[in-house]
């Protein structure tokens, strides 16, 4: 059977593909232990944060302050962040951050398909 440790490892690794693991390994200067710690922390953050509950940032999503507009010549999504809000700003930094994360996560998920 599968041990409990293997199940926990599989849950964290569900967030990553080979390219993600390679990026963390490079960022950790090829130190496998440091890369494993980075992957675990990143997976834990993603598990707690994503998917974004859009009810928390509905106004910010509707403001059009951060949006994707097409792709570059290599097919990568191009994002724009307007330095002015259209309409009132609620001064809710967390809601603005969640709106940006929501748009990024959706665009990256669509690009991966």
Secondary structure as the mmCIF struct_conf table of DSSP 4:
data_model
#
loop_
_struct_conf.conf_type_id
_struct_conf.id
_struct_conf.beg_label_comp_id
_struct_conf.beg_label_asym_id
_struct_conf.beg_label_seq_id
_struct_conf.end_label_comp_id
_struct_conf.end_label_asym_id
_struct_conf.end_label_seq_id
HELX_RH_AL_P HELX_RH_AL_P1 UNK A 4 UNK A 13
TURN_TY1_P TURN_TY1_P1 UNK A 14 UNK A 15
HELX_RH_AL_P HELX_RH_AL_P2 UNK A 18 UNK A 27
TURN_TY1_P TURN_TY1_P2 UNK A 28 UNK A 30
HELX_RH_AL_P HELX_RH_AL_P3 UNK A 32 UNK A 49
BEND BEND1 UNK A 51 UNK A 51
HELX_RH_3T_P HELX_RH_3T_P1 UNK A 54 UNK A 56
BEND BEND2 UNK A 57 UNK A 57
HELX_RH_AL_P HELX_RH_AL_P4 UNK A 58 UNK A 62
TURN_TY1_P TURN_TY1_P3 UNK A 63 UNK A 64
BEND BEND3 UNK A 65 UNK A 65
STRN STRN1 UNK A 66 UNK A 71
TURN_TY1_P TURN_TY1_P4 UNK A 73 UNK A 74
BEND BEND4 UNK A 75 UNK A 75
STRN STRN2 UNK A 77 UNK A 81
BEND BEND5 UNK A 83 UNK A 84
BEND BEND6 UNK A 86 UNK A 87
HELX_RH_AL_P HELX_RH_AL_P5 UNK A 93 UNK A 112
#
